[in-house]
Amino acid sequence: MSRILILCTLLATAFAQSEPAKPKADVIFIHGNIYTGVVDPSALGAGKRAEAIAISGDHIVAVGKRDDIMKMKGPDTRIVDLGGHFVMPGFNDAHTHIVAGGLEKMEVDLVGVKALDEFRERLRAKAEAAPAGEWVVGGGWDETLWPVKVPPTRWDLDEVSAGHPVFLGRVDGHIAVANTRALQLASVTVATKEPAGGKIDRDEGGTPTGILRETARDAVTAVIPKPTHEKLRHAIDLALEDLASHGVTSVQDFSSWDNFAIFEEIEKEGKLTARISEWLAFDDSVEELNRKRASHPASDNLLHTGMLKGFMDGSLGSKTAALLAPYSDDPGNTGLPQYTQEKLNAMTKERALAGFQIGLHAIGDKGVQMALDAFAGAEKAAKDAGVKAPDGGANFRLRVEHAQVTTPQQFQQFKDLKVIASMQPNHLLTDMNWAQARLGSKRVETSYAWAEFLRRGVVLAFGTDYPVEPVTPFRGIYSALTRMSEDGRKSYPGQKLTIEETLAAYTTGSAFAEFAEKQKGKLEPGMLADFIVLDQDVTAAAPPQKILQIKVLRTVLGGKTVYEAK
């Protein structure tokens, strides 16, 4: 052997010995059409694609071509063949109420009811099956779907409630109807005064009709017996199953604080199948908020507390959203603001100075303006005082939840203040039934304005508002792409998004909104191994109606399969 050949052999051996060994993966998923969520600038903003993912622990260690990823296979590595199916980051729902979603599955389901008679029959069936004297509760009714578009009354309920007290919420979650027995137990009578931020509907004689708007509902909810621990646990289990089967791996949730202990219980059992960032109530005292924030490690990427949630107003469908000008179909009504501006400003400032992220529910343009004005003063005060945001940075990532009705001037205010627009595109599918009537043609043009927010550089975080809307993200994707009703008969053509923009809002945008963009939203090394497998490529679905039929085949959380279609 020549000296040159010997030297080349020695150099090659030395190089091979110095090259670091590739880490071995716990599991490798192969043969996938993987949409990583990482933008490919050479493909006009399209998401980069890969064939395989290697996972160690609960994080991704490599994404790429099959042959490259298989080099990380060790003697104990498990191989999962994805069968060529489409893979994408798990959905991060930026706005949910998961306990309410689970409880709704156990109560009177009035979603989609097309007439008062059908409403009454569903109530009758539940009341007749319930033990004597037990409360009958539920929700989901929408009178705008009925031939006679008038809300139900206490007397409509009395005839079919078999002596039970009854309380049934509207689909938007901002008004409810109670029967006579429920009103009696709550001491709601002709003499009852209107509560601040609420309204009791009355007939011509002043007698309550049973319709209770916003804070007026509190009198009844206060006398409804609280669900047992067992019932709440069952409700949460049902909701988690719902999330997993629809590809939702993370939620930013607002449920009662009493339920947080049950979330912790489920986590300790190793049965938490979605990451939960649990919001705290804006109205709680700062002392109480600090106590709750300190009760669970912020570093727990499976469960932790998150932002503070407050309510500026109600909903458009129930005519309680706060508007700058009266409702087009109710000229004497501008909605029900829940705070004075002075009180809101003071509370927001106090909580920002305590280092909390804040998100304010605001659907009407007046509610939005109140939130923006409060944010402007609060963040300035925090910065002047040297208070850091929850991630240690300077941007508190303040959020307006819903932001449905907006003025042209407010878009720039969102941008200037770096306020996140946390929106639910599926709401447009429901609100098509009344938005034009409530707002008129001019205001509708700048409502549900997803594209305009993006054009101005405002971060969009998408969610569903589950159970106000079904938990499936695919309705929202369809709505964002088409702005058409599910049957294709109604259309609000402006403000459409591309599929890449929509998926980003449901993944990277919603991750940013909870300070988690370095952990989730993309499929790349170092990120949490949260992804879903679909029966078709959502980026290539044509016509768009096919998106509504997409099925989730597998949901993976931290590298472990938490749902698999049968």
C-alpha positions, 0 to 999 in steps of 0.5 A: 500500500502506497504512503499516500493511500495509508495517509488518506486512510488514517485521515479518514479514520481520524475524521470519522472518530472526531465527528460527533455521534448523532443522538439516538431518538426515542421514536421516529415518525417516517413517510409523512407529508410534513408541513413544518410551519417554518416559512420557506422564502424560496416558495413565496412564503409556503411552509417547508416540507419534510419526510420524517421527525425524530423525537427524544423525550418530549422534544423534536431533535431532527426533522428532514429526509427519511434517510437522514433521520433514520441515522438517529435510529438506535436499538430501542428506537420505535418507528412509526409509519405515517402512511404518507399522510399530511402532518402539521403542528398541533393547533393551539386554540387561543380562546377556550372554556373547556370545563363549560365545553365538557359540561355542555355535553352533559346538559340540554344541548340546544345548538342548531335548534331550528324552532321554538317547538324543537327547543321545547321538545329537547327541554321536555325530554331532559326535564322528564328524565331528571330527578325531581326538583333537580335543576335543568341547565344547558344552552346553545339556542339561537333565536335568529335561526327560528321562523319567528326570531324572538327569544324564548320566555319563562312561560315557554319553558314553564309548560315543559319543565315538569316543575324543575328550575330551568336555566338555558344560555344562548349560543353566545354565552352572554344572555340566558332564559330562566323559567318561573321556578328559577326566577323565584329561587333567585328572587328576581321579581317585578321589583328587582332593580337592573344590576350594573352591566346587565339587563332584565327583559320585561313585558309591558307590565314590568314583569321579567320575561325570563331573559337575563342579559350579562350580569343579570344572569348572576342572580340565578347562577348564584342559586344553582347548586355547584357541580360535584367534583366527580361531575367536573372531572367527567366534564373535563375528561369529555372536553379533553377527548374533544380537543384531542380528536380535533387536533388541538394540542394546546389551549389558552383557557378560561374556566373557574379557578376551582377547576385548576385543582382538577387539572393538576389532579389529571396532570399528576395521573399522567392523563392531561392530553392538552397543554393548558395555559389557564387564565385568571380573572381580571376582577380578582384582587392583585393579592389573590392573583399573585397567590394563584400565580404562585401556586403552580410552577410557571415553568411547567409546559403542560399546565400553568397559569397565564394572562388575566381575562376581563370583559369589556362588553357582551356579544353582538348577537345578544345586542350587549356588545358596546358600540360607539354608535347605536345598533342599526336594528335597535336605535336606542341601544349601544350595548352594555359596557362593563366598566367605566373608563376611569375604573378600567384604566386604574385596574389595568394599570395596577395589574400591569405593574404587578407583571401580569399579561392582560386580555380584555374581551371586547366585541363592539368598537366601543369595548375595543376602544376602551381596552386600547385606551386602558392598555396605552396607559398601563403599559407606559406605566409599567415600562416607566416603573421598570416592570418586566413582562411575564417573559422578562421582556418589555412587550407585555403582549396585551390582547383584545379577545374577539375584536370583532367590530373595529374602526379604521383608526383602531387598526393603527392603534393595535399596531402602535401599541403592539396589541395582539388581536385574538380572534375566532374566525368561526364566529363569522359563520354564526354571526352572518345571521345577524351581523349586517342587521346589527351593524349596517353595511358601513361598519360591517366592512371593518368588522372581522377584519383578519386581513387588515390586522395582518396588513398592518403588522398586528399579530393574529392569534386564532381560536374557537371560543369553545363551546360557544363554537365547536372545537374543530379548527377546520370551521375556522380555517374554512371561514378565514379562507372563504368568508362564506357560510358552510352551505355557500349561500352567504358571503362576506367577501373581504378580509380573506386570508391565505392558508399559510396565514390562517395556519400560522394564526392557529399555531405560531400566532397563538403560541406568541400570544402566550409567550410560547413561540420558542416551544411550540407552533413549528416542527423544528429541532428544539420544539415540543413534539406536538403535531397532528396527522390528517387524512388530507393535505389542508393546504391543498384542499379544493374546493375549500368545502373539503376542509370541513370534512377533514379528519384527524387521524392521530394527535401527538403530544410531547411525542406520545400519541394521545388520540388515534382514529379508529 
